[in-house]
Amino acid sequence: MNRIQVLFISLTMTVATAGAAEAGFWQQLAPEERRAAGLDQLTPEQQAALDQLAGRYAREGAHQVREQAKQEARAEVKQEVRAEVKQEMKAEERRREVAMAGLLVDDKETIIHSRIAGSFNGWSGATVFHLENGQTWVQSNKSDTMWLPTMDSPMVEIRASKLGGWKLYLLENGLWLRVRRVD
């Protein structure tokens, strides 16, 4: 049971108690309860005063419980809204990344298949990759270098990285590097 349900039940019980107190606290007590509390000697005026006090106590208690329930519900709603906004912001960022890569936003498998245009022999920190599909990607990590035997139009895949950004995979040998789209 979540906190709002517990508060609602508590509020309902308090309101019910308040309603019962309005009906007369004195009349709700059994004769043995009156005797045990020493209330069996009260005058009718004292009984009426006791009923008023019990009614006021129940109303004020119900008001306090209502206010506490409202505050806790507001706090819970704020927390849920913050979580939703955060999730929506992440989804929007992901959509922008996918759109920047030239993919459809609805693509479940964000993979681009193409070939590097012309001959290729590795990367050296600022390598630009011109793909046969018309896209241009650039190496993200400037300190990353790899020299390879010259290949003619090697097949590549560009996949979304789980940590954000994109990776270019050389399918011929399984090597990869981080890239970002420039065109």
C-alpha positions in Angstrom: 0.0 0.0 0.0 1.5 3.4 -0.9 1.7 6.4 1.4 -1.3 8.1 -0.2 -3.5 5.2 0.4 -2.4 4.9 4.1 -3.0 8.7 4.6 -6.4 8.4 2.9 -7.4 5.6 5.3 -6.1 7.5 8.3 -8.0 10.6 7.1 -11.2 8.6 6.6 -10.9 7.1 10.1 -10.3 10.6 11.6 -13.3 12.1 9.8 -15.4 9.2 11.0 -14.3 9.8 14.5 -15.1 13.5 14.1 -18.5 12.6 12.9 -19.0 10.3 15.8 -17.8 12.9 18.2 -20.4 15.3 16.8 -23.1 12.7 17.5 -22.0 12.9 21.2 -18.9 11.6 22.7 -20.7 11.0 26.0 -23.4 8.8 24.4 -20.7 6.6 22.8 -19.1 5.6 26.1 -20.4 2.4 27.7 -21.4 2.7 31.4 -18.3 0.7 32.5 -16.0 3.1 30.4 -17.6 6.1 32.1 -17.1 4.5 35.5 -13.5 3.5 34.8 -12.6 7.1 33.6 -14.5 8.7 36.5 -16.9 10.4 34.2 -20.1 8.9 35.6 -20.4 11.7 38.1 -20.5 14.5 35.5 -23.5 16.9 35.4 -25.4 17.3 32.1 -23.5 20.6 31.5 -20.2 18.9 32.0 -21.2 16.1 29.7 -22.1 18.7 27.0 -18.8 20.4 27.5 -17.0 17.1 27.2 -18.9 16.4 23.9 -17.9 19.8 22.6 -14.2 19.3 23.5 -14.2 15.8 21.9 -15.8 17.2 18.8 -13.3 20.1 18.5 -10.4 17.6 19.1 -11.7 15.3 16.3 -12.2 18.2 13.8 -8.8 19.7 14.5 -7.2 16.3 14.2 -9.0 15.6 10.9 -7.8 19.0 9.6 -4.2 18.2 10.6 -4.3 14.8 9.0 -5.8 16.4 5.8 -3.1 19.0 5.6 -0.4 16.4 6.2 -1.9 14.1 3.5 -2.0 17.1 1.1 1.6 18.0 1.7 2.8 14.4 1.4 0.8 13.9 -1.8 2.2 17.1 -3.3 5.8 15.9 -2.4 5.1 12.5 -4.0 3.6 14.1 -7.1 6.6 16.4 -7.4 9.0 13.5 -7.2 7.1 11.6 -9.8 7.0 14.6 -12.1 10.7 15.1 -11.7 11.4 11.5 -12.6 9.1 11.7 -15.7 10.8 15.0 -16.9 14.2 13.4 -16.4 13.2 10.4 -18.4 11.7 12.5 -21.2 14.8 14.6 -21.4 16.9 11.5 -21.8 14.6 10.2 -24.5 14.7 13.6 -26.3 18.5 13.6 -26.1 18.5 10.1 -27.6 16.1 11.1 -30.4 18.4 14.0 -31.3 21.5 11.7 -31.3 19.7 9.2 -33.6 18.4 12.0 -35.9 21.9 13.5 -36.1 23.1 10.1 -37.2 20.6 10.1 -40.0 18.4 7.3 -38.7 14.7 7.2 -38.1 13.8 8.0 -34.5 11.7 4.8 -34.3 14.6 2.5 -35.3 15.0 -0.1 -32.6 18.4 -1.2 -33.9 20.3 2.0 -34.4 23.0 0.7 -36.9 24.2 2.3 -40.0 25.7 -0.1 -42.6 28.0 1.5 -45.3 31.5 1.4 -46.7 34.3 3.9 -46.3 34.7 5.7 -49.7 38.1 4.9 -51.2 41.1 3.4 -49.7 41.6 3.2 -45.9 44.6 2.5 -43.7 43.6 3.4 -40.1 43.0 6.5 -38.0 45.3 9.0 -36.5 43.4 11.3 -34.1 41.4 13.5 -36.4 40.5 11.1 -39.1 37.4 12.0 -41.2 35.4 9.1 -42.5 33.5 9.7 -45.8 31.0 6.9 -46.2 29.5 5.7 -49.5 26.0 6.6 -48.2 26.9 10.3 -48.2 27.5 10.7 -44.4 30.7 12.1 -43.0 31.9 11.1 -39.5 35.0 12.3 -37.6 37.0 10.5 -35.0 36.0 11.7 -31.4 39.0 10.6 -29.4 42.0 12.6 -30.8 44.6 10.5 -28.9 43.4 7.2 -30.5 45.5 6.0 -33.4 45.6 2.7 -35.3 47.6 1.9 -38.5 46.3 -0.9 -40.7 47.2 -2.4 -44.0 45.5 -0.5 -46.8 42.0 -1.6 -47.5 39.8 -0.7 -50.4 36.3 0.6 -49.3 36.0 -1.5 -46.1 32.6 -2.3 -44.8 31.7 -0.5 -41.6 28.8 -0.3 -39.1 28.1 2.7 -37.0 26.2 1.8 -33.8 24.9 3.9 -30.9 27.1 3.4 -27.8 25.4 2.3 -24.6 27.3 5.1 -22.9 26.2 7.7 -25.4 27.7 8.8 -28.7 28.6 6.5 -31.6 31.1 3.8 -32.5 32.4 3.0 -36.0 33.2 -0.7 -36.4 35.5 -2.0 -39.1 33.7 -5.3 -40.0 36.7 -6.8 -41.7 38.8 -7.0 -38.5 36.3 -6.1 -35.6 38.2 -3.0 -34.5 36.2 0.1 -33.5 36.6 3.7 -32.5 34.3 6.5 -31.2 33.0 8.9 -33.9 30.6 11.8 -34.2 28.6 12.9 -37.3 29.6 16.1 -39.0 27.5 15.8 -42.2 
